Amino acid sequence: MEKDERYLIQLRDCFTAGYTLPQYCIDNGIKKPLFVSEKKFELFLWEIYVQFRYDKRILSTFAFLDSESECINFSVCSVVGALRIFNISQCDLNKFDTIIALTQKKIPSTNNVIYLDTLANFFIHKAYLEIPLLHFMQRHPQVKLFTTILPTSIYRYKGGAEYVKNLPFITYFQGQLQKNINADIVTPLDKFGYTHEEILEMISLHSKTTTNPDGITILCDNSHPLIKIQNGNRMTAYQPEHYRNKIYFFGSCYYVGAFAPFDKTIESYLQRMLNENNFPYCVENKGQYYLCRIQDLFYNLNKLNLSPGDIIFIWHEGNLTTNSIPSINLIDAFDPPNDYREFFIDSMHYNELSYKLLAEKFFKFLTENNFFHNKNFDYPLPPPIIIATAFLLNSSKAAA
């Protein structure tokens, strides 16, 4: 299957979830879109055309990149009129504020062009992450939920690209340590005083996953003194016996605490600070190696037994941000006067110094905003979700 066909399937999935291209245009301030694709995807263009004919809040124009103009009509009952598709050479591109490419081929235009991969990624985050989070917040209005923005790449720092060339990458050392565990090999974790056996155990943490009966990815239980995973979740150190509320962290490697002992994760450092300041909160590490499996995140999120005043921090690949969901921005956590080279073990992963610093940032955010002193905090409802009428597109059957 071609890459652009996979993207079109992803978009169709999002249409089924209720997010459409007319709504996308309205959300992004696109008033005069031109949709450009190839002759072989004319059925997909028809489906988009039907969305706009039913929605009627915005008009659209369609063009082929590789074929002559024509009229097509897949509608059996003529519910909508025939679709006129132009060749792109017949279109005055200056009349459109945005060209949306439903193809990966290059569009010959200086206009604002949104390519298929960018479009699909936006739709996936919108339909399967942002909108479900809004629904979750509406169901739990007194739970404080935040997305989080983290410094996920060393390349954002001046000199980062050059510095990373000389880093002894952990993935390389995993193989070397397995071959010769007692060899005198230098790794980015040696400065913390761990043995090679301990380093290998922490390195291999990410590869030790399984699936539960519902097909959800979880961490394998592990009793190693540096790892400590029970019931598929990594343990948090210093948890109090008595507490009033909980703070949950959902995400992948950064919240799992990859390449660090269980008592030196963000969650464990934060728990220790809460205890030292007599704040009756228990921190839970709900991190998993989700990668792109958003459904795993929501499976675990919806399993929580929540109470008013609980706090949830979520990180998802790509640093999800939206005006509809509050976020905490820690993108500058390793900026000067800090030295970013102290915090990365490779181009994107952290060590325990990073987790300690980030925990301090979370603690500062929570205390400065009086979260610990306002149990009855009335979390504002998000704006209503406006979704255009759902479409049952049977055009493929009609075409047959």
C-alpha angles and dihedrals in degrees: 000000000000119000094242090053090055090052091051090052089052090052091050089052089055091049087056088052088057105260115120139186094249088056090047091054092049093046091052099042095249108153103167111031126180114202114207125188143139130279092250090061097051091119090058090050088053091054091052090047090054090053091055094044091054097041097047094181091109137020126230140192127212131209141177120230095199109025145056120270119269146158119250131186123185094166114112095194096036091239087156128025127256118288116242110210118190130200109252090241088065093056125091097225092196089071092066126072093202137021113209110202113211087187137057092233118112115267113219097227142106090211124106103286122192110198126213098254092052091046094050093048091051092049093049093052092044100045100035104029116020099038094044089049089053090052090048091052091050090054092049106034094164095052113093110226126183135176113220133221115208135183094256101168134051089209092078090072125082107260092012095121092052094043094052091057089070097043116115097234116225093222089061094049093050089068094042094049091050090054097046112011094179096048119123094250120157115223133178089252097054092091089068092061101246123149119242089252090056092045091052091051092052092045093052094049092096093055095053102087135129138179128253123225089275091057094252118146114243137167117265114249110258129181096192107134092238097044110037109177121173128181090355095304130101112243123243117223125231095023111170123238092225125038142150103221142001135241115209129198118202121184144084133275097342093055096035086059097236116199093015137089117264091252092055100056125112089259096051094045090049092048091054091051091049091051093048090054095043095243108155098225130125117210119216124198106216093164117140135170093260098154101176097338098116091168089065090057093052092044090060094038092056091049092066120113095220131195130194108275097031115136128218127193117192129190121184131180110278096032096265112224130174136161089235096062125051115241140189113224114212096157091123096048094115096038122118135328077041118071108231090206089072093062109045127075092186136352095303114003128092138223128218093275088062092050092051092050093047091049088054089052091052091047091050091049092051097045096043090053093048095238093147093055099049111066093164094052106158104220109213116246114248118245115278115275109244111204123171120239111293114249128218098207108197093165093120090058090045091051090052 
